[in-house]
Amino acid sequence: MSLRVTWLGHSTVVVDIDGARLVADPLLDRHAGILRRRFDAPDTFAWADADAVLLSHLHHDHAHLSSLRQLAGIPVLTSPSSAQWLATKGIDDGAGLEDGEWVTVGARDQARVRLVPAVHVHRPMPHRPNDAHGHLVQSASATQTVAGDTELYPDMATLAEMAAAPIDLAVVPVSGWAPRLSGGHMDHEEAARACAVVGARFAIPVHWGTLHVPAGRHLPRGWMDRPGLAFARDVHRLAPDCEPVVLHPGGSWTLRD
């Protein structure tokens, strides 16, 4: 099997699957607007030579325009309305996918991708489309879901049916960029329940421990480190058939046959 996932912080993951490289919700700069990155910006080598971008929605910490421009020339797999909005910002690589549409990626079409639902409507943006989706990624070796930002919703149970295969890996958000989590997100316990609903064999928590508002890194003490470890405990309790994989930014994990 050939599946390697590298977490670059927040929701940015690099998926290397059967020779195809995908970058989800790229945040590649030191900061994102007013939000401060806890660690250095990702090494260029980690995301170089990507074949496609998986863009879940247009909130600033996911659709980071400077980062998307660094990945110019490759398709940005997102919703049609998000692709149209990106074009108004000079990012003409948006590939709007319709419901149920699969698209192949990689120099030799090694993998395929489709959108899946997400529930993330708590803070609509007046100047950008508010579509939100996750992604299914599938190759001969593995099937994985990258959730984007979403609440826990019952139809997560249909992801394996959409893929016509069991879910090997779920990449799930477990927190936010502040101690208090707003609607449209999952905390670590809800994310663990999502892993059980999806039926994932392995799960990687993201959207934690990376971004914070100025001077907010240590208030309250330890809040940035807590969600990842709490997620691992919750998965063992609530999704015992799933193995949690807690990474640090820049860390990688490989699915073994």
HUURCOR-V368246 format. One record per residue. PHI is phi in whole degrees, -180 to 180 (* if undefined). OMEGA is omega in degrees with one decimal (NA if undefined). D_CENTER is the distance of its C-alpha to the mean C-alpha in Angstrom with 2 decimals. Layout:
PHI|OMEGA|D_CENTER  PHI|OMEGA|D_CENTER
This chain:
*|-179.3|21.41  -133|175.3|19.18  -142|177.9|15.55  -132|-178.2|14.37  -121|178.1|11.00  -119|178.3|11.16  -95|-179.2|9.31  -100|-178.5|10.55  104|-176.4|10.15  50|-179.0|8.48  -103|-175.1|4.72  -86|174.6|5.93  -128|174.0|6.23  -107|-179.0|9.21  -108|173.3|10.09  -104|-172.8|13.89  -133|178.1|15.26  52|176.5|19.00  92|175.0|19.45  -96|179.3|16.71  -120|180.0|14.11  -122|177.7|10.82  -120|-177.9|8.76  -96|176.0|5.32  42|-171.7|6.04  -67|169.0|8.98  -124|-166.8|10.93  -109|-178.9|13.78  -93|-178.2|16.73  -66|-177.1|18.45  -137|176.2|17.79  -130|-175.7|16.22  61|179.7|19.30  -78|-177.1|20.96  -75|-178.5|18.12  -98|174.3|19.01  -88|-176.4|16.97  -69|-177.2|18.42  -119|177.7|18.56  -64|175.5|19.42  -63|-178.5|17.30  -61|174.8|15.65  -66|-178.9|18.27  -55|-177.7|18.53  -59|-175.0|19.20  -67|-176.2|15.73  -122|-179.0|14.32  -65|175.6|17.71  62|177.8|18.75  -70|178.5|15.46  -98|-179.1|16.19  -165|174.2|13.55  -110|171.2|10.65  -102|-176.7|7.93  -112|-173.4|8.20  -81|-178.5|7.33  -166|-167.4|10.28  -105|171.6|12.85  -64|-169.1|12.89  -61|-178.0|13.98  -85|176.8|11.35  -121|176.4|8.72  -100|-177.5|11.47  -89|-168.5|13.45  -62|178.4|16.44  -60|179.9|17.90  -69|178.8|14.93  -63|178.7|14.74  -69|175.2|18.48  -69|179.8|18.22  -106|-176.9|16.50  -59|176.2|19.22  100|177.1|20.72  -122|-177.1|17.85  -66|174.4|16.49  -106|-173.4|13.67  -88|-173.2|12.59  -155|179.3|12.36  -78|179.0|14.97  -57|-178.4|18.59  -67|176.9|19.18  -67|178.1|16.23  -63|178.8|17.52  -65|179.0|20.97  -66|178.2|20.15  -59|179.6|18.62  -62|177.6|21.91  -69|178.4|23.87  -102|177.6|22.29  84|177.6|23.34  -103|-170.1|20.10  -94|-175.9|21.65  -95|-177.8|19.18  -64|176.7|17.27  -115|-178.2|17.49  -76|-178.6|17.50  -100|175.2|16.99  -81|178.7|19.18  -57|177.0|18.64  82|-177.5|19.03  -84|173.9|19.12  -99|174.8|17.97  -131|-180.0|17.97  -88|-179.3|18.69  -136|-178.6|17.30  101|-177.8|18.92  -60|179.7|22.48  -121|179.0|23.87  53|-175.4|21.44  -70|-175.0|20.20  -135|175.3|17.08  -136|-172.8|16.26  -138|169.2|13.37  -142|174.1|13.63  -79|171.8|12.13  -132|-175.6|12.23  -65|169.1|13.18  -144|178.2|11.58  -114|-173.8|14.04  -150|-172.9|13.45  -121|-171.4|16.90  -70|-177.1|18.25  -125|179.9|18.48  -64|-180.0|19.27  -99|-175.2|19.78  -72|-172.7|23.27  -115|176.8|22.79  -141|172.0|19.57  -59|-175.6|18.63  -113|172.1|16.69  -62|176.1|15.06  -141|-178.7|11.67  -146|161.9|9.98  -104|-179.6|7.42  -135|165.0|8.24  -103|177.7|10.65  -123|-174.5|11.46  -142|173.3|15.01  -141|176.5|17.81  -63|-174.4|21.14  -90|-169.2|19.79  -160|173.3|16.83  -128|178.9|14.59  -139|173.7|11.01  -118|173.9|8.55  -118|-163.4|4.77  -76|-170.5|5.55  68|173.8|4.33  -105|-178.9|7.53  -163|164.7|10.34  -80|168.9|13.57  -73|179.6|14.84  -138|-171.1|16.77  -59|-174.9|19.30  -72|168.9|18.23  -57|-179.8|15.29  -66|-178.2|18.28  -95|-176.3|18.60  -63|178.2|15.47  -64|176.8|17.67  -67|176.9|20.32  -60|-178.4|18.27  -85|-173.9|17.55  55|-179.3|21.13  -167|174.3|20.08  -62|178.7|18.96  -88|178.9|15.33  -77|-174.4|15.40  -142|172.2|11.99  -116|172.4|9.46  -102|-168.1|6.22  -128|175.1|6.90  -77|-175.8|7.37  -127|-177.4|11.02  -165|179.8|12.54  -144|177.1|12.77  -112|175.5|14.71  -152|-179.1|18.03  -60|-179.9|19.88  -93|-175.2|20.24  -95|178.8|17.29  -82|178.2|17.71  -63|-178.8|17.45  83|179.5|14.48  -129|171.4|12.49  -114|168.0|12.91  -86|-173.8|14.81  -64|179.9|15.04  -73|178.7|17.68  -64|178.0|16.07  -65|176.1|12.93  -64|176.5|15.57  -63|177.7|17.34  -61|178.7|14.37  -63|177.2|14.40  -68|179.9|18.09  -64|-178.6|17.85  -71|-176.3|15.54  81|-176.9|17.78  -72|175.8|15.32  -80|179.3|17.29  -137|-179.9|14.82  -147|177.3|11.88  -117|177.0|9.84  -83|176.0|9.33  -132|179.2|7.14  62|177.8|8.04  -156|168.2|11.57  65|-173.6|14.47  -123|-173.7|13.74  -103|176.3|14.82  -154|174.7|18.05  -75|179.2|20.80  -53|178.6|23.91  66|-177.6|25.98  -103|-174.6|23.56  -66|-172.8|22.28  -110|-175.8|25.04  -123|-9.0|25.72  -75|-174.8|25.92  -59|173.3|26.26  82|-173.4|23.48  -65|-176.7|20.92  -74|-177.0|18.15  -89|-169.1|18.73  -68|-170.1|19.29  -63|-177.5|16.05  -63|180.0|14.94  -70|177.4|18.46  -65|177.0|18.99  -60|179.8|16.05  -59|178.5|17.75  -64|-178.0|21.01  -68|178.0|19.83  -63|178.5|18.39  -60|-177.5|21.79  -85|-169.5|23.52  -106|179.9|21.67  -135|-170.2|20.10  -64|177.6|22.67  -88|-178.9|21.85  -111|178.5|18.36  -106|178.6|18.12  -75|177.9|15.78  -127|-176.6|14.67  -96|-178.8|14.40  -105|166.2|13.79  -100|-179.5|14.94  -52|-175.1|13.47  93|-178.8|14.61  -82|-177.9|14.99  -126|176.3|14.50  -140|-179.3|15.05  -119|175.4|16.82  -79|179.8|17.46  -94|179.1|21.25  -67|NA|23.36
